[in-house]
Amino acid sequence: MKETLVPPKSGVRLPSPLSLAKLGFSLALGFCGGWLAYRLSLPLPWLLGALMATLIPSMGGARLQGPKHLRSLVLAIVGVFLGGGFTQDIFGHFGTWLISLGGMFITTLIMSLFGIWYCRKIAGYDRPTAWLSGLPGGLSAMTVMAPDLGADVRLVALTHGVRLVTLLVGLPLAFEVFLGIDVADAALPEPWVDAAATALSWADGVLLAACVVAGIPLARLLRLPTPIFVGPMLVSAILHLAGLTEAHPPGWVLVAAQVVIGVSVGVRFGGFPFLRLLRTLWSAGVQALVTLLISLAAAFATQEITGLSLGPILLAYVPGGAPEMGIVALSLGLDPAYVTVHHLARLALILLAMPFITQYLVRHAKAGGHAPGAP
């Protein structure tokens, strides 16, 4: 009998034409939303415009394609941008930053206690889902851990997603009301800004590319969280602190990054039962607004103690993601290094606490007579 040879399966899985078409449509929709928001002079137009242009159709049942792999590239580029915000001036503020970080840790504890209580007692989530949904920040880490702890993955992801959307929409209002900053006027230049003003030399281009190429493996070797983002930021910060380069990627790259991040957040709301989606939106939105108020109160207190500007403190204290809040800081011309360090410190704190949280949830699961992860 003649043997039939079966070619080995390749480890690289190419996207289907339909998937590429959906992705192209989603990105085009996001860009159009950003363009419209810019024309209407709305705050953070490219980020919020892309977010709302994809969020609303997703809630309506449209199956849009998220830019998963493209988002990874964008996170690396945003990391390079944020690394450029590290200058030697930060060494003169080291003591003040330590006080601010202490305030952020206390604020994170307060927000965590409130979030877990709210998700458990008010929203009615089961214990594992309440804990993973109530912790401020760490969306990727929470959703990865959710199945093993018996939590509802979609509720955890949706709660964190709604919190991020609420903060992105609510922050411009908070800046205008409490800080007197018109966010629409503070936005970065548009992508058609004079190319000569943002052109990179070959040497600078190679150094910035090296931040991505060398940064990601370095972060993985050091077991740092979110290595795709943290690695390029770390290498970029070292190069800028050492004075080897003062270059930044051109402004149009940041605009494109805002569109991709906005789309990646907006498409998360698809495929969820509509009535349950509305209930979760309401519950998570209330929780996010309360955490925003807690962040505001803590930011005012920290400003009184340290004398730092209120804007960066507020961005550093709100429970959003480091890339998202970092890109808002860049868009508003605030201190991106200060904001990013605080968000990464919060993520590290949560990750350090996760083994103890896991033991607590497992112990309660066994006491209740079922294993973690069981339905």
PLY file of the C-alpha trace (Angstrom):
ply
format ascii 1.0
element vertex 375
property float x
property float y
property float z
element edge 374
property int vertex1
property int vertex2
end_header
0.00 0.00 0.00
1.39 3.33 -1.01
2.02 5.65 1.93
0.53 9.09 1.69
2.79 11.84 2.87
1.10 14.55 4.92
2.99 17.83 5.04
3.75 19.00 8.57
1.60 21.74 9.98
3.24 25.10 9.98
3.58 26.97 13.26
2.66 30.23 11.52
-1.03 30.68 10.97
-1.84 33.26 8.32
-5.06 35.25 8.72
-7.87 34.46 6.32
-8.93 37.00 3.66
-12.22 37.48 5.56
-10.33 38.23 8.77
-8.10 40.73 6.97
-11.14 42.38 5.42
-12.81 42.69 8.84
-9.63 44.15 10.29
-9.30 46.64 7.45
-12.93 47.68 7.86
-12.52 48.07 11.65
-9.40 50.23 11.27
-11.04 52.33 8.54
-14.07 52.81 10.77
-11.80 53.84 13.64
-9.88 56.30 11.47
-13.12 57.86 10.21
-14.31 58.19 13.80
-11.05 59.87 14.77
-11.21 62.21 11.77
-14.80 63.19 12.59
-13.93 63.79 16.24
-11.00 65.97 15.13
-13.20 67.98 12.79
-15.66 68.51 15.65
-12.78 69.63 17.94
-13.60 66.93 20.49
-11.08 66.05 23.22
-8.52 63.31 22.44
-10.12 62.98 19.00
-8.07 60.16 17.46
-8.30 57.91 20.50
-11.89 58.56 21.59
-13.19 58.94 18.03
-11.83 55.53 17.02
-13.10 54.01 20.26
-16.67 55.25 19.91
-16.82 54.48 16.16
-16.16 50.80 16.90
-17.74 50.47 20.35
-21.26 51.46 19.25
-21.45 49.00 16.31
-19.94 46.27 18.50
-22.63 46.82 21.12
-25.20 46.61 18.34
-23.98 43.16 17.35
-21.47 43.95 14.59
-18.62 41.43 14.54
-15.62 43.70 14.08
-12.06 42.39 14.02
-9.67 43.61 16.68
-6.10 44.53 15.64
-4.50 41.99 18.00
-1.07 41.64 16.37
-1.03 45.25 15.19
-1.81 46.34 18.75
1.32 44.52 19.93
3.42 46.54 17.48
1.66 49.72 18.58
2.36 48.96 22.25
6.05 48.63 21.41
6.02 51.97 19.58
4.15 53.67 22.43
6.79 52.26 24.77
9.50 53.95 22.68
7.54 57.21 22.81
7.15 57.04 26.59
10.80 56.12 27.09
11.70 59.41 25.41
10.02 61.20 28.30
12.73 60.03 30.71
15.25 62.80 31.12
17.94 63.48 33.70
15.56 65.92 35.39
13.72 63.00 36.99
16.68 62.38 39.33
16.02 65.74 40.96
12.43 64.70 41.72
13.21 61.21 43.01
12.20 61.90 46.63
8.98 63.59 45.56
8.14 60.67 43.26
8.59 58.26 46.18
5.99 60.18 48.19
3.69 60.20 45.18
4.16 56.46 44.68
3.27 55.91 48.33
0.07 57.87 47.80
-0.67 55.80 44.71
-0.27 52.55 46.67
-2.71 53.77 49.34
-5.13 54.91 46.63
-4.86 51.53 44.89
-5.70 49.75 48.15
-8.77 51.94 48.69
-9.96 51.46 45.11
-9.39 47.70 45.34
-11.42 47.37 48.53
-14.23 49.43 47.07
-14.15 47.66 43.70
-14.24 44.16 45.20
-17.03 45.12 47.64
-19.04 46.79 44.89
-18.70 43.90 42.42
-19.61 41.36 45.12
-22.41 43.12 47.02
-23.90 45.55 44.49
-23.21 44.00 41.09
-23.79 40.48 42.47
-20.72 38.81 40.95
-19.47 35.54 42.40
-16.38 35.81 44.62
-13.63 35.08 42.02
-15.26 37.33 39.40
-15.71 40.11 41.95
-12.06 39.99 43.01
-10.64 39.97 39.48
-13.11 42.63 38.30
-12.64 44.90 41.30
-8.86 45.18 41.22
-7.81 48.44 39.50
-5.85 47.76 36.34
-4.11 44.70 34.99
-6.75 43.72 32.40
-4.53 41.23 30.58
-3.34 39.58 33.79
-6.86 39.38 35.22
-8.38 37.79 32.11
-5.56 35.24 31.88
-6.05 34.17 35.50
-9.85 34.18 35.40
-10.46 30.64 33.99
-8.16 28.94 36.51
-9.90 30.67 39.42
-13.42 29.92 38.21
-14.22 33.55 37.36
-16.43 34.65 34.46
-13.82 35.71 31.89
-16.21 37.83 29.83
-17.50 39.71 32.88
-13.95 40.37 34.08
-12.84 41.62 30.65
-16.00 43.68 30.13
-15.81 45.30 33.58
-12.21 46.36 33.04
-13.05 47.48 29.49
-15.97 49.64 30.66
-13.79 51.15 33.38
-11.17 52.08 30.78
-13.77 53.57 28.43
-15.41 55.52 31.28
-12.06 56.93 32.34
-11.04 57.87 28.80
-14.34 59.69 28.31
-14.52 61.16 31.82
-10.92 62.39 32.09
-11.31 65.26 29.58
-14.31 66.52 31.59
-12.35 66.18 34.84
-9.42 68.08 33.36
-11.68 70.89 32.16
-13.74 71.16 35.37
-11.03 70.71 37.99
-7.87 71.81 36.18
-9.21 74.33 33.68
-7.44 72.53 30.80
-9.23 72.44 27.45
-8.18 68.99 26.28
-9.27 69.66 22.71
-6.76 72.53 22.47
-4.00 70.49 24.09
-4.01 67.65 21.54
-0.91 66.72 19.57
-0.42 67.90 15.99
-2.33 66.04 13.31
-0.71 63.38 11.11
-0.17 65.79 8.25
2.19 67.92 10.37
5.25 69.16 8.45
7.32 66.05 7.76
10.56 68.00 7.91
9.87 68.93 11.52
9.57 65.29 12.57
12.07 63.61 10.23
14.51 61.19 11.84
18.16 60.80 10.96
19.36 57.33 10.00
21.24 57.02 13.29
18.23 57.99 15.38
15.97 55.70 13.36
18.30 52.76 13.99
18.45 53.52 17.72
14.65 53.74 18.03
14.22 50.50 16.09
16.78 48.88 18.39
14.58 49.80 21.33
11.96 47.40 19.98
14.31 44.69 18.69
16.40 44.52 21.86
13.82 45.67 24.39
11.27 42.87 24.04
13.75 39.96 24.53
15.37 41.86 27.41
12.04 42.33 29.18
11.19 38.66 28.69
14.59 37.65 30.05
14.01 39.82 33.13
10.42 38.49 33.43
8.97 42.00 33.38
5.20 42.44 32.98
3.86 43.21 29.48
7.32 42.84 27.86
6.11 44.07 24.46
5.43 47.46 26.05
7.87 47.64 28.96
10.96 46.39 27.09
11.06 49.06 24.36
10.21 51.72 26.94
13.07 50.60 29.19
15.69 50.62 26.41
14.38 53.93 25.06
14.56 55.45 28.55
18.18 54.24 28.96
19.20 55.71 25.60
17.54 59.06 26.35
18.88 59.24 29.91
22.39 58.48 28.59
22.06 61.30 26.06
22.65 58.97 23.09
19.54 60.31 21.35
16.86 62.93 21.81
14.74 61.63 18.96
11.08 60.62 19.12
8.97 58.84 16.52
7.08 61.34 14.30
3.73 62.68 15.48
1.69 60.88 12.82
2.87 57.55 14.28
1.34 58.48 17.64
-1.90 59.44 15.92
-2.00 56.05 14.20
-1.25 54.38 17.54
-4.20 56.17 19.13
-6.51 54.88 16.40
-5.31 51.29 16.84
-5.66 51.43 20.64
-9.11 53.01 20.33
-10.25 50.26 17.94
-8.77 47.50 20.11
-10.78 48.74 23.10
-13.99 49.37 21.14
-14.26 45.91 19.56
-14.19 44.19 22.97
-17.91 44.83 23.42
-19.09 42.51 20.67
-20.76 39.13 21.11
-22.26 39.83 24.54
-26.02 39.38 25.19
-27.45 42.87 24.84
-29.50 43.06 28.06
-26.65 41.62 30.11
-24.30 44.02 28.36
-26.45 46.99 29.42
-26.57 45.82 33.04
-22.81 45.29 33.09
-22.21 48.66 31.43
-24.27 50.42 34.09
-22.68 48.56 36.99
-19.10 48.90 35.74
-19.68 52.53 34.73
-20.78 53.47 38.27
-17.76 51.67 39.70
-15.45 53.51 37.29
-16.93 56.91 38.17
-16.41 56.28 41.88
-12.79 55.24 41.28
-12.32 58.43 39.25
-13.60 60.47 42.22
-11.29 58.56 44.57
-8.39 59.30 42.21
-9.30 62.99 42.14
-9.41 63.24 45.93
-6.08 61.43 46.23
-4.53 63.59 43.50
-5.55 66.79 45.32
-4.08 65.45 48.57
-0.83 64.42 46.87
-0.54 67.82 45.20
-0.81 69.54 48.58
1.94 67.32 50.02
4.38 67.25 47.09
3.66 70.42 45.13
3.53 68.45 41.87
1.14 69.43 39.10
-2.36 68.05 39.48
-2.72 66.85 35.86
0.06 64.22 35.86
-0.94 63.05 39.35
-4.53 62.45 38.24
-3.41 60.51 35.16
-1.04 58.49 37.33
-3.68 57.62 39.94
-6.66 56.66 37.75
-6.93 52.87 37.28
-6.33 52.74 33.55
-3.66 50.85 31.63
-0.11 52.15 31.36
-0.15 52.37 27.52
-3.55 54.09 27.42
-2.80 56.62 30.17
0.71 57.12 28.81
-0.63 57.99 25.39
-3.10 60.42 26.99
-0.18 62.04 28.83
1.70 62.42 25.54
-1.37 63.89 23.86
-1.83 66.45 26.63
1.84 67.35 26.91
2.04 66.07 30.49
4.94 64.17 32.03
4.77 60.70 30.40
7.59 59.25 32.48
5.89 60.13 35.77
2.54 58.73 34.62
3.99 55.51 33.21
6.17 54.74 36.24
3.14 55.00 38.52
0.99 52.70 36.37
3.74 50.11 36.07
4.27 50.27 39.83
0.55 49.66 40.35
0.64 46.68 37.99
3.68 45.27 39.81
1.88 45.68 43.14
-1.18 43.82 41.87
0.90 41.03 40.35
2.85 40.64 43.59
-0.42 40.34 45.49
-1.95 37.80 43.08
-0.43 34.65 44.68
-2.03 35.60 48.02
-5.33 36.44 46.32
-5.21 33.12 44.47
-4.65 31.21 47.73
-7.60 33.02 49.31
-9.93 32.23 46.40
-8.79 28.60 46.20
-9.32 28.15 49.96
-12.86 29.55 49.74
-13.57 27.45 46.63
-12.55 24.27 48.50
-14.60 25.27 51.52
-17.57 25.68 49.21
-17.11 22.14 47.90
-15.95 22.81 44.33
-12.59 23.15 42.67
-11.38 26.38 41.08
-12.29 26.56 37.45
-15.28 24.29 37.87
-18.58 25.60 36.52
0 1
1 2
2 3
3 4
4 5
5 6
6 7
7 8
8 9
9 10
10 11
11 12
12 13
13 14
14 15
15 16
16 17
17 18
18 19
19 20
20 21
21 22
22 23
23 24
24 25
25 26
26 27
27 28
28 29
29 30
30 31
31 32
32 33
33 34
34 35
35 36
36 37
37 38
38 39
39 40
40 41
41 42
42 43
43 44
44 45
45 46
46 47
47 48
48 49
49 50
50 51
51 52
52 53
53 54
54 55
55 56
56 57
57 58
58 59
59 60
60 61
61 62
62 63
63 64
64 65
65 66
66 67
67 68
68 69
69 70
70 71
71 72
72 73
73 74
74 75
75 76
76 77
77 78
78 79
79 80
80 81
81 82
82 83
83 84
84 85
85 86
86 87
87 88
88 89
89 90
90 91
91 92
92 93
93 94
94 95
95 96
96 97
97 98
98 99
99 100
100 101
101 102
102 103
103 104
104 105
105 106
106 107
107 108
108 109
109 110
110 111
111 112
112 113
113 114
114 115
115 116
116 117
117 118
118 119
119 120
120 121
121 122
122 123
123 124
124 125
125 126
126 127
127 128
128 129
129 130
130 131
131 132
132 133
133 134
134 135
135 136
136 137
137 138
138 139
139 140
140 141
141 142
142 143
143 144
144 145
145 146
146 147
147 148
148 149
149 150
150 151
151 152
152 153
153 154
154 155
155 156
156 157
157 158
158 159
159 160
160 161
161 162
162 163
163 164
164 165
165 166
166 167
167 168
168 169
169 170
170 171
171 172
172 173
173 174
174 175
175 176
176 177
177 178
178 179
179 180
180 181
181 182
182 183
183 184
184 185
185 186
186 187
187 188
188 189
189 190
190 191
191 192
192 193
193 194
194 195
195 196
196 197
197 198
198 199
199 200
200 201
201 202
202 203
203 204
204 205
205 206
206 207
207 208
208 209
209 210
210 211
211 212
212 213
213 214
214 215
215 216
216 217
217 218
218 219
219 220
220 221
221 222
222 223
223 224
224 225
225 226
226 227
227 228
228 229
229 230
230 231
231 232
232 233
233 234
234 235
235 236
236 237
237 238
238 239
239 240
240 241
241 242
242 243
243 244
244 245
245 246
246 247
247 248
248 249
249 250
250 251
251 252
252 253
253 254
254 255
255 256
256 257
257 258
258 259
259 260
260 261
261 262
262 263
263 264
264 265
265 266
266 267
267 268
268 269
269 270
270 271
271 272
272 273
273 274
274 275
275 276
276 277
277 278
278 279
279 280
280 281
281 282
282 283
283 284
284 285
285 286
286 287
287 288
288 289
289 290
290 291
291 292
292 293
293 294
294 295
295 296
296 297
297 298
298 299
299 300
300 301
301 302
302 303
303 304
304 305
305 306
306 307
307 308
308 309
309 310
310 311
311 312
312 313
313 314
314 315
315 316
316 317
317 318
318 319
319 320
320 321
321 322
322 323
323 324
324 325
325 326
326 327
327 328
328 329
329 330
330 331
331 332
332 333
333 334
334 335
335 336
336 337
337 338
338 339
339 340
340 341
341 342
342 343
343 344
344 345
345 346
346 347
347 348
348 349
349 350
350 351
351 352
352 353
353 354
354 355
355 356
356 357
357 358
358 359
359 360
360 361
361 362
362 363
363 364
364 365
365 366
366 367
367 368
368 369
369 370
370 371
371 372
372 373
373 374
